[in-house]
Amino acid sequence: MSSAANGLGYVFLYVSDLERSRRFYGQALGWTETMQQGEVVGFRFGGLQLVIHADNRTQGKGEYGGGVWLALEVPDVDAMHRELTGRGVTVTPVHDQHWGERMFYFSDPDGFHWSCGSQKSR
């Protein structure tokens, strides 16, 4: 039996305001809500699932965003930039990285950092 991971199963984030984050991921980003049970809401986009959970922790409560960066791979960075801008998401300008990725950044309401990128055509 191998101990290697098969891949990333889902991303789980504690959020300070469940309904605000639900609106951000569902309406502002346009991701498909797949489930809602009490203090948990799930979304699917591409082949990944995002699970957000109302922050009910006793340790670390109120600590958000820092040290986490989530990267999305998209087929058309400029189209995604236009779409998110049109939905009212605050995004950085699109730029080309020296390693060959075209990308931009945004943050969710709790300060979790996201990037959207794709490899530039050669």
Kinemage of the C-alpha trace (Angstrom):
@kinemage 1
@onewidth
@group {chain A} dominant
@subgroup {mainchain}
@vectorlist {calphas} color= white
{ca met a 1} P 0.000 0.000 0.000
{ca ser a 2} L 1.346 3.412 -0.974
{ca ser a 3} L 1.280 6.295 1.469
{ca ala a 4} L 1.236 8.884 -1.344
{ca ala a 5} L -1.767 11.181 -1.527
{ca asn a 6} L -4.084 10.876 -4.509
{ca gly a 7} L -4.533 14.628 -4.771
{ca leu a 8} L -6.348 17.452 -3.079
{ca gly a 9} L -9.827 16.311 -2.019
{ca tyr a 10} L -11.310 19.661 -1.026
{ca val a 11} L -10.412 23.004 0.514
{ca phe a 12} L -11.955 23.819 3.918
{ca leu a 13} L -12.109 27.380 5.240
{ca tyr a 14} L -13.465 28.735 8.517
{ca val a 15} L -15.276 32.001 7.798
{ca ser a 16} L -16.361 34.824 10.082
{ca asp a 17} L -19.777 35.344 8.449
{ca leu a 18} L -21.229 32.276 6.717
{ca glu a 19} L -23.927 34.109 4.732
{ca arg a 20} L -21.519 36.815 3.530
{ca ser a 21} L -19.058 34.161 2.348
{ca arg a 22} L -21.889 32.115 0.820
{ca arg a 23} L -22.902 35.145 -1.255
{ca phe a 24} L -19.279 35.842 -2.245
{ca tyr a 25} L -18.531 32.327 -3.503
{ca gly a 26} L -22.000 31.653 -4.909
{ca gln a 27} L -22.957 35.021 -6.377
{ca ala a 28} L -19.779 37.055 -6.815
{ca leu a 29} L -17.672 34.122 -8.059
{ca gly a 30} L -20.596 32.190 -9.547
{ca trp a 31} L -19.630 28.795 -8.109
{ca thr a 32} L -22.246 26.059 -7.789
{ca glu a 33} L -23.523 25.461 -4.273
{ca thr a 34} L -23.620 21.704 -3.729
{ca met a 35} L -24.780 21.467 -0.139
{ca gln a 36} L -25.843 23.421 2.913
{ca gln a 37} L -26.150 21.797 6.325
{ca gly a 38} L -26.308 23.991 9.381
{ca glu a 39} L -23.024 25.880 9.623
{ca val a 40} L -21.496 24.302 6.495
{ca val a 41} L -21.872 25.221 2.811
{ca gly a 42} L -20.165 23.409 -0.064
{ca phe a 43} L -19.343 24.659 -3.555
{ca arg a 44} L -17.988 22.890 -6.618
{ca phe a 45} L -15.970 24.494 -9.366
{ca gly a 46} L -13.971 22.579 -11.919
{ca gly a 47} L -12.822 19.397 -10.248
{ca leu a 48} L -12.478 20.836 -6.744
{ca gln a 49} L -14.827 21.324 -3.831
{ca leu a 50} L -14.695 24.239 -1.402
{ca val a 51} L -16.281 23.813 2.021
{ca ile a 52} L -16.902 26.898 4.148
{ca his a 53} L -17.807 26.564 7.809
{ca ala a 54} L -19.039 29.144 10.313
{ca asp a 55} L -16.183 29.695 12.738
{ca asn a 56} L -17.121 27.705 15.819
{ca arg a 57} L -13.544 27.045 16.966
{ca thr a 58} L -12.480 27.641 20.539
{ca gln a 59} L -8.793 27.903 19.540
{ca gly a 60} L -7.767 30.210 16.680
{ca lys a 61} L -11.192 31.833 16.364
{ca gly a 62} L -10.953 35.058 14.408
{ca glu a 63} L -7.701 34.114 12.653
{ca tyr a 64} L -8.328 34.291 8.922
{ca gly a 65} L -6.539 34.593 5.629
{ca gly a 66} L -2.907 34.792 6.697
{ca gly a 67} L -0.599 32.145 5.333
{ca val a 68} L -3.155 30.645 2.946
{ca trp a 69} L -3.029 31.197 -0.776
{ca leu a 70} L -5.339 29.308 -3.134
{ca ala a 71} L -4.531 29.203 -6.839
{ca leu a 72} L -7.109 28.614 -9.561
{ca glu a 73} L -6.095 27.488 -13.025
{ca val a 74} L -8.396 28.988 -15.639
{ca pro a 75} L -8.419 28.607 -19.438
{ca asp a 76} L -8.789 32.350 -20.170
{ca val a 77} L -7.387 34.712 -17.537
{ca asp a 78} L -8.614 37.864 -19.264
{ca ala a 79} L -12.170 36.533 -19.604
{ca met a 80} L -12.216 35.487 -15.920
{ca his a 81} L -10.866 38.914 -14.944
{ca arg a 82} L -13.676 40.629 -16.887
{ca glu a 83} L -16.293 38.289 -15.393
{ca leu a 84} L -15.216 38.822 -11.780
{ca thr a 85} L -14.860 42.573 -12.278
{ca gly a 86} L -18.389 42.618 -13.722
{ca arg a 87} L -19.644 40.777 -10.628
{ca gly a 88} L -18.121 43.435 -8.360
{ca val a 89} L -15.106 41.432 -7.129
{ca thr a 90} L -12.060 43.611 -6.394
{ca val a 91} L -9.234 42.153 -8.479
{ca thr a 92} L -5.670 43.206 -9.273
{ca pro a 93} L -4.673 43.987 -12.855
{ca val a 94} L -3.754 41.006 -15.023
{ca his a 95} L 0.000 40.588 -15.379
{ca asp a 96} L 2.512 38.178 -16.873
{ca gln a 97} L 4.948 36.494 -14.497
{ca his a 98} L 8.535 35.792 -15.502
{ca trp a 99} L 7.929 32.031 -15.050
{ca gly a 100} L 5.345 32.084 -17.846
{ca glu a 101} L 2.045 32.417 -15.987
{ca arg a 102} L -0.534 35.104 -16.784
{ca met a 103} L -2.500 35.895 -13.642
{ca phe a 104} L -4.372 38.206 -11.282
{ca tyr a 105} L -5.320 38.131 -7.600
{ca phe a 106} L -8.309 38.725 -5.344
{ca ser a 107} L -9.253 38.080 -1.705
{ca asp a 108} L -12.446 36.773 -0.151
{ca pro a 109} L -14.290 38.629 2.653
{ca asp a 110} L -12.063 37.029 5.340
{ca gly a 111} L -8.822 37.867 3.549
{ca phe a 112} L -8.090 34.454 2.050
{ca his a 113} L -5.899 35.126 -0.990
{ca trp a 114} L -6.773 33.651 -4.386
{ca ser a 115} L -5.010 33.837 -7.731
{ca cys a 116} L -6.365 33.032 -11.176
{ca gly a 117} L -3.821 32.059 -13.768
{ca ser a 118} L -2.854 30.079 -16.812
{ca gln a 119} L 0.354 29.366 -18.653
{ca lys a 120} L 0.986 31.833 -21.446
{ca ser a 121} L 1.005 30.533 -24.991
{ca arg a 122} L 4.504 30.032 -26.291
